[in-house]
């Protein structure tokens, strides 16, 4: 695995992790809001025989540049970063994978540029979402931005990810936090996301059903059975209304399906890839 690589896309330096492998088909993976490229550490290497994974820190997240204005975090801007990344790496119709916010960005790219990808994998995201679940995400982001130690972050984060072991959470946070000059551990996303008037997540839902209905590429929707964000009836409605969508519900998984149940995630993705590649 290669880390610490950045390229210029749309005048921003975007950091990404290249999981390597010899697979002929590439994958571009996009994390959820306030997360980072390490969201796929548990599953990218396990699928490297089928996909050459590039996991991106989207603008404003992880080690990637922050945008100049909050309005630059629109779904259209972030979807255009996908296009720019694919072109900069000369990728030949990759599989595009997106979790939550990254899934909405991936849907937008797939609807607008169906000839530039082979397939789409959406992780616990759809045109309809549960308002209470989205509020939980917002509360987490608006909560502490820095804590005294990694241990403190592990304890707090486990409340939001009950299906994941503290050991697994610690491993993820160890590469997802930064040390401040005074020795504390802080998050790695644009602090402006925490402001009350930041409308990026809410505004991203504008026109999302029209975007979803425009999908024409083979699409796998991985739904967490216990997700507070995407309820089963919302996932089923998405799959019923959009013919290209195949729904797979992952038992004992919440919103973060790849991290909660990585083995089941890998199995479902393998089955899908065997059908579409």
N, C-alpha and C positions, 0 to 999 in steps of 0.2 A: 504494500500500500504506500502510495506517495502522498505526503502532506505538505502544506505550506506553499501550494502553487496558486498564483494569481494571474489573471489576464484582464486586459482592458475590454470592457463591453459597455457600449453606450456611455463612454467617458467616465466609467466607474471601474475600479479594480475589484473584480469578483474573485473571491477565494474558493477553491474547490479541492476535494479529495478524489484522487484517482485510485480506485480499488484494483486496477490492473487486471491481469488474466489474458488469455489468448482468444476469447470469444470474438467472433466476427461481427456480432451485433452489439452496438453501444446502448447504454441507458443513461439518461439524464434524470437525476433524482432531486426533488425539491421538498424541503422540510416545511413544517408548519410555522405559524406565527410565533415569534420570539424564541424559536429554536435555532438549529444550525445543521450543517452538513453531517454531523455525527449521528443524526437521527437514524441513519441507515447502517451504522457500524455492525449491528448484529446480523444483518441480512445480505448486505452487498457482497462480502467475500464468499458467502455460501452459494451465491448464484453466479459467481464469476466464470463458471464453465459455459454459461449460456449468454451472459451479458457482461460487457466491459463497462463497469459503473463509473460515472462521474457524478459525485454528490456535491451540490453547490451551496455555498452560503449566499442566500439571496440578498439583494441590496438591503443595507441597514442591519444585517444579521451577522453574527460570528465575526470573522476577520475581514469581511467585505466592507467596502466604503459605505459611509452614510450618504444618503441623498441630500442635496442642498435644501430642498423644501419638502414639507410633509406631503404636499400634493404629488410629489414625484414617486410616492409609494402606491400609486394606483395599480389596479389589476392589469390594465393595459400596459403600463410601463414595465411591470415585472414579467408579463408574458413576452414582451419584446426582448427582455434580457435572455429568455430561453432561446429565442431565434438567434440573437447575437452570439450566444455561447455556442450553439450548434454550428453556426457558420465559422466562428473563429477556430473551432477544433476540426473543421471539415468532416463532421460526422455524417454518415450516410443513413438517413432515416432512422434515428434511434428510437427506442422505446422511451417514452416520457412518463415519469412516475412522480406523483404529487400527493403529499399528505396535507389535509386541512387547507390552510391558506395556499400552500404550494399546489394543492389539487385544483383550486379555483384558477390559479394562474396557468396550470397545465391544461385545464379544460379550455381556457380562452385561446391558448396557443394552438391546441388541436383543432378547435372549431375554425380558426382563421387560416391555419396552414396545414390542412390535412395531408398534403403531399410531402410534408417534411418529417413525418414520423410514421413508424410501422404500427404502433399500438400505444394505448394509453392505460396506465394503471393508477386508479384513484384510491386513496386510503382514507376511509371514514369521512368522506365529504360528498356533498350533493347540492342540488339547487335548493332543497329544503333542509333546514337545520333546526334543532331544538334551541329556543331562545335561552332557556335556563342553562343549558350546557355551554353556549357561547359566553354567557355571563360569567361562568366559572373560569373560562380561559382569560377573560378580561380581568377578573379579580386576581388571578395568579400573576398576570403581567403588571398590574398596578400595585402589587404587594412589594415586599422588600427588594431593592435592587442590589444590595450587598449585605452579607452577613459575616460574622466573625470567623467562620471556619467552614471547611468542606463538610464536616460532620453536621453542622447546623443546617446546611443546604440539603443534605441527604434526608434528614428528619422531616423537614418541611415539604420537600418534593414528594416523599412517599405518601403523603396525604392525598395528593392528586393522582398518583399512579399506584393504586393498591394492588394491582395484578403483577407488579414488578418487584423483585427482591431489592432490599437495600444495597446489596452487593452490586447488582446490575445498575442501580441508580448511581451509585458511587463511581462506577467505571465510566458512565456516560458524563457525569458532571465533572470528572477530573479533566476532561478535554473540552468542556463547555463553559468553564468559568475562567476569569482572569484575576490575578492578584493585584490589589490596589497598592499605591505607595505606602499606605499605613498598615499593610499586612492583612486586609480583609479580602474576601472572595466575592467578586461581583459578576453579574450577568454580562452577556456579550451581545446586546442589541441596542439600537438607537434609543436612548433614554426618552426621547420625545414620544415614543409609542405609549408611554405611561400617562401622557397628558389627557385630561378629560375631553378636550376638543379634538383629539385625534380620531378621525373617522375612517381610517384605512380599512379596518375589518368590516365595519357596517356598510360602508359605501361599496365595498367589493361585491356585495350581493345584488347590486343594481343590475338588472338585465341578465342575471345568471341563468334563469330558466331558458331564455332565448338562446344563450350560449350552449347550454346542455342539449337543447333540441337540435342544434346544428351539428352535433357530433356525428361523424361518419366512419371513424376508424374503430377497429376492435377495441373495446374498453372493458377492463376488469375493475369492478368496484368491491373493495375489501372493507367490510363493515364489522366493527367491533360489537359483539353481542351486547355488551354492557356499556356501550358508549353513551355519555351524557350529551354528546353533541349531535350525533346522527342517530335518530331512532329507527327501529326496524321498518316501521310503516313508511318513513321518509325514504329509506334506501329502496324499499320495494316499489314505491311510486316512481322513483328515478328509473329503475330497471324496466318497469312496465311501460313507461312513456317514451323511453329512448331505446329503440330496437338493438343498437350495437352494444348495449351495456349488459354484462354478465355479472350477477350479484353473487358473492360468496360471503357468508357471515362466519366470522372467526369466534368460536366459543371462548369464554373467560378472557376476553380482551375488552379494553376500554377504547378511548379515542386514539391512543398511540398503539396501533395494532402491531406494527413491526417490532417494537420494543417489548410489548406485553407478551406476545406469543410468536417469537421469531421462527420456530420450526413450522408452525401451521402457516405462517405467512409465506415462507419459502416453498412449501408444498403447493399452496394455492397458486403462487406465481408460476411455478414450474408447469403445472397442469395447463395454465393459460398459455404460456409460451409455446408449449408443445403443440397447441392447436393453431396458433397464429403465425409462428415463425417458419 
